[in-house]
Amino acid sequence: MQEAQSKQLRRHAWWWFLAAGALVIIVFLVVTAPVRHLFSPVLAACATVMILVGVRWHRPRPSRSWYLFAAGMGLFTVADATFGAFQVAGTPVPFPTPADVLYLAAYPCFAAGLISLMAAWGSGVRWGAVLDAGIITLGMSTLAWAFIVMPYLRSHLSELPLAVSLAYPLADLLLLGMAAKLVFVSGIRLPAFGLFTLWVGATLIADALYYSTLATTGAPIAADVSYALWMASYLLLGAGALHPSMAGTTRLVSHGQERLSAARMTVLTLPALLGPALLIADVGGLRGQPMDAVAIASIVAALTVLLVVRIMLLARFAEAQADQARARARMAEDALGRQTSLQQQLTHQAFHDPLTGLPNRALFFEQLEHALRRPAAAQTTVLLLIDLDRFKDINDSLGHPVGDELLITVGQRLLGAARRNDTVARMGGDEFAVLADDLKETPAETYAQRFLDRFKEPFALSGPRSVFITASIGVVATGPTTFHDALRDADIALYAAKERGRNRAELFEPAMSLAQQSHARIAQDLRHALPRNELAVHYQPVIHLPTGQVTGVEALLRWERGGRSPTPPEVFVPVAEETSLIRPIGAWVLREACRHGRHWHETVPKAGALSVAVNVSGRQLKDHSFLDTVRQVLNETGFPPASLVLEITESTLVTDAETTSAHIRALRDLGVRISIDDFGTGYSSLAYLRDLPADIVKIDQSFVLQGSSHANTSLVQAILRIGHALDLDVIAEGIETPHQAERLHSLGCPHGQGFYYAPPMAPQALEAYLTTQAILTPSSSHP
């Protein structure tokens, strides 16, 4: 509250000071008693105090100019007090008095304050302002000579009184010159500066009225008016110091305007005409006094010189402005040329891929839409959507610079396969598009094969490196109504090419759209599967082959969609991975498996060492939060980490092997075991076993189902020997017959699972299975 009141006081103190001072001046003019002559020193003292208060409140930097103003006003205070004492006492005022010394000493303080104020702006020497101030000062000096100096020189004053009398107009001219230069340099842009300028004006008017009438008549005429103007000047200076904008008076920047406005020309012209006007009017008999006429003529001559110099300076400024205008015109012309060139570059960049230089998606869309508007487009326009197969593996294994170089090379090869008028564009990432118009004689499939053939040879990159890569192509040869439909159909055909093995081109057929719609419905329904409790976890036992005992179970996800028949995992799991739904679903499966495992450890006899295996997708494993998810689930369920097995497919392990291995090691540090699922299906699997941090190897069921051929048996034996050498447990998947179980047992495979032993079961069914069959003997032929 006090702080708000203080701010309010500082904001309006200048106005209250002016109002109070105006009342004092009115009382001075009304009262006739001699004591009224003490009002002036009181107001001067108050103004001095207000200047110091303003400096303390507003803290101008630097503040020395305002301290000089306060010093000058303090001298005025003492001088007014001395003069007022004579008036109150009724004693004749001698001339000169000590008060005159104080008055004259105040003017250098004011002038020094003005010089300090301009020096604080750092504007340097502004010759235009100096000349303009000189013209004003010389012009006004003609009036001072005619009405003050000349009468004093004709008087019979002794040397000291004459010198003091002449010092006053000289001091006023000094103050006028400094104030004029200050105004011409900066202009009046602050309220405090406006009050400051009015102070100088009131002081000069009061001095001129007082001393001109004193010099011409021997006594001041309308002395009360001069006294009132002097007191008003005190108020104006004090109010300027109190105004909040006072802090900015030392930070003004000169406006640097050298050109002469009409108002400024008028201000400069009138003082120059005063001398000739005085001579023409023969004021005070000037023409009859040679010395006075010479003085006026000398002043006029000096004014003429200053005006000529000012005109020369203005001419130089005009030439400089013209040079700058010509330079700006040249710069504008150059800028226009650069802008035109830049606009062309931006237009090219807006419609072309910065990496390959091919047309980008926006330009391709425009050309496709234009092509489809033609009436014959349905029979002659072909759209190819080309996507590189497993391009991410190139980026992950060889780095993005190599991937970028490969994209550039692919773009060049595609251009080589296209016809002259065909459009080859890069749609983004590793996806390209080709628009063939007027394709009448060549079937769309044959045209697409031209581009597939370009991928048969390796792509030679910088250095000795060569890269093999294939592509999948979606082909649209009919004329959809809009380019959106064309792109949609091409994308569907491309997806079909990917699904059917990659490295091929597929022509869009309406049935593909139905399959795509089914895929979209699966994705949509899968988003609601968890909230609707449509997902369930079933478990398939893992059997110790020599004894037939259940040593573990594998958690398998099942989905029943809204009362319909169950959706196979091979249908919805890939959709879950594509849509990233595998992360929340996988976390739910992990939590359910650990919860059930903990329950079986506590309730089922001889199940204390039972392990639970949970499948983990590549997206889950690469997720940096997956480790925290596993840790949280283990803590929540209390399931022993050593009993949890995370199954990871072989392809996941070798894709971005460095990141994958780091995440697996962190999981193993929790005590969790890692199993390599579908082992032996590719990627030189045996070479990775040595480096991958795994505990279990699961032989893919394809080796189990292929029978007992020599080659197949040799591969299984090799996997078993390497697993034994690396201290890895081995589990065979997909055992469906007694013969398969017997053969694997004879080869030394320690564990297996499959429908021969038990199908996947619901948790309650598995609990009953574990309770009633501690030892499983499905066939008398099995040991």
Residue, then its C-alpha position, 0 to 999 in steps of 0.5 A: m500500500q505504501e509503495a503504491q502511494s509512493k509511486q502515485l506521489r512521484r507520478h504527480a509531484w511535478w504537477w502539484f509543485l507547479a500548482a502550488g508555485a502558481l498560487v505563490i506567484i498570484v499572491f505575489l502579484v496581488v500583495t503589495a507589502p515588501v515581504r512579497h519580495l521574499f517569495s522569489p528566493v523561497l521558490a528558488a530554494c524550493a526549485t533547488v530542493m526539487i531538482l535534488v529530489g528528482v535526481r534521487w527519485h529518477r536517478p538519471r545517468p549521468s546526473r552531473s548536468w542536473y547537479l549543475f542546474a541545482a548549483g545554478m538555482g542555488l546561486f539564484t536563491v542566495a542572490d534573490a534572498t540578498f536582493g529581497a532583503f534590500q527590498v524588505a528593509g526599504t533600503p535603496v539597492p546599490f548597483p552592482t551588489p553581491a547579488d549581481v555576482l551570484y546571478l552572473a555566476a549562475y549562468p556558467c553553471f546553467a551553460a555547463g549543465l547544458i553542455s554536460l547534458m548534450a555530452a551525455w547523449g554521445s551525439g558528437v559535433r552536429w555542425g548543422a545544429v551548431l550553425d543553426a544555434g549560432i544564427i539564432t544567437l547572432g540574430m537575437s544579438t542585434l536586438a540585444w545591441a539595439f535595446i540593451v548594449m547601445p543604451y548602456l554604452r551611451s549612458h554615463l555609467s562607470e566601468l564596473p557598473l557598465a561591465v556588470s550591465l553588459a554581462y547580463p545580455l552576454a550571459d543570456l546570449l550564451l544560455l540562448g545559444m546552448a539551449a538552441k543547440l540542444v533543441f536542434v540536436s534532439g528536438i522536444r520529445l519528453p515532457a520533462f524536456g519541454l518543461f526544461t525548454l520553457w524554463v530557458g524561455a521564461t528566463l530569457i524573456a524576463d531578462a530581456l524585458y527587465y534589462s531592456t527597459l532598465a537600459t532605455t529608461g533608467a528604471p525597469i518597466a513592469a518589473d512585477v511581470s519580470y519577477a513573475l516570469w523569473m519565479a515561473s522559470y524556477l517552477l518550470l525547472g523544478a517541475g521538469a526535474l520532478h517529472p518521471s520522464m526526467a530520467g530520459t533526458t540524459r539518454l536522448v539520442s539525436h534525431g540526426q535530421e540535417r534537412l531543414s523543415a519549413a518551421r526551422m527555415t522560418v526560425l532561422t530566417l527571422p533572426a537574420l532579418l532583424g539587423p537589416a530591419l533595425l537599420i531600416a527602421d533606424v531604431g534609436g538613431l542607429r544610422g546616425q551612430p557609425m559605431d552602432a551601425v558598424a556593430i549591426a552590420s558586423i553582426v549581419a555579416a557574420l550571420t550571412v557567413l553562417l547562412v552561407v556555410r549552412i547552405m553549403l552544409l545543406a548542399r553537401f548533405a543533399e549530395a550525400q543523400a543523393d549518393q545514398a539514394r543512388a546507392r540504395a537504388r543500386m542495392a534495390e536493383d541488386a536485391l531485386g535480382r537476388q530476390t528474383s533468383l531466390q524466388q526461382q530457387l525457392t520455387h524449385q525447392a518448394f516443388h523438388d526434393p532437396l536430396t535427390g533433386l526429383p519432384n517432391r510430393a506437392l509437384f507430383f500431386e499437382q501433375l497427377e491431378h492434372a493428368l487425371r482430368r483428361p478424358a482419356a486418363a482412365q485408359t492411358t495413365v499409370l501410377l507406380l508407388i515404389d518403396l525400398d525393401r528393408f531400407k531401414d536396415i541400410n540406415d541402421s547398419l551402414g549409417h544415414p549418409v550411406g542411406d542418403e547416397l543410396l536414395i540419390t542413386v536409386g533416384q537416378r536409376l528410376l529416371g533411367a527407367a522412365r520415359r522422357n515425359d514421365t514424372v519420377a518423384r520422391m514422396g518422402g523417406d524411401e518411397f518414390a512415385v512414377l507417373a506415366d501418361d499416354l501409356k497406350e501400347t505397354p501393359a502396366e505390369t510390363y512398365a512396372q517390371r522395367f523399374l524392378d529390373r533396375f534393382k537387379e544390379p548392386f548400387a555402387l556407392s562412394g568408395p569400394r562399397s556396393v549395396f544390394i536392395t530390392a523394391s516393392i511396387g504398387v501399380v494403378a492402371t485404371g482411372p480413379t475419379t480423384f488423385h486421392d483415390a489413385l494414391r490410396d489404391a497405389d498404396i493398397a497395391l504396394y502393401a499387397a506387394k510387401e505382404r506377398g514377399r517384397n521385390r515384386a509389383e502388384l497391380f491394384e484390384p478391387a479385392m485388395s481394397l476389401a483386404q485393406q478395409s479388413h486390415a483397418r477394421i482389425a486395427q480399429d477394433l484392436r484399439h478397444a480390445l483391452p478396455r472391452n476385456e476381449l484379450a486373453v492369455h493362454y499357456q502351452p506347457v514346455i516339457h522336459l523330454p527325458t522325464g516328461q515333466v512340465t518345466g515351464v509354459e509359454a504365454l500366448l495371446r488370444w483375441e475374441r472380437g465382440g462374440r465373433s470367432p477368435t482372430p488368429p494371432e498371425v492376423f492381429v499381432p502384425v497389425a498391433e506392431e504396425t499401429s504401436l498397439i503392441r506396447p500397451i498390449g504387450a505390457w498387459v500380457l507381461r503383467e498377466a503372465c507374471r500374475h498367473g505365474r506367481h499364483w501357480h508357484e503358490t498354489v500348485p504342487k511342484a510348480g515352484a520352479l515353473s518358468v513363464a515365457v512371454n513373447v516380446s516384439g521388436r518395438q517393445l524391446k527398442d522402447h527405452s521404457f520397456l526395462d522400467t515396465v518389466r521392473q515395475v511388473l516384477n515388483e507389483t506381482g512379486f514374480p521371481p525374475a529368474s522364472l521370467v523368460l522373454e522370448i525374442t525372435e532372431s530377426t529382432l536380435v540382429t536388427d540394430a544389434e548394438t541397441t538390442s544387445a544393450h537392452i537385453r543385457a539390462l534385462r538380464d541384469l534384472g535376473v530375467r532370462i532371454s530366449i531366442d525364438d524361431f532360431g535357425t530361420g535366417y541371418s546366419s544365426l549360428a554366428y550371432l549366438r556367440d555374441l548375443p546375451a541369450d540363455i535359451v534357444k528355441i529350434d523353429q518348428s520348420f526343422v521339427l516338421q521337415g522330418s528326419s532327412h539327413a540334412n535336417t537332422s544335421l542342422v538340428q544336431a549342429i544347433l544342439r552342439i553349439g547350444h551345449a558348447l555355449d551353455l544354452d538351454v534348447i527347446a524344440e517347438g511344434i512337436e505334433t507326433p510321437h515320432q518327432a518327439e522320439r527323434l528329438h529325444s534321441l538327438g539329445c534335445p532336452h526340452g520341447q513343446g507342441f500339440y503332441y503334449a498339450p495345446p495352449m490352455a486357459p489359466q484355469a485349465l492349465e492349473a488343473y493340468l499342472t495339478t493332476q499331471a505332474i508327469l506327462t505321459p501322452s504315449s506309451s512309446h515315449p519314455 
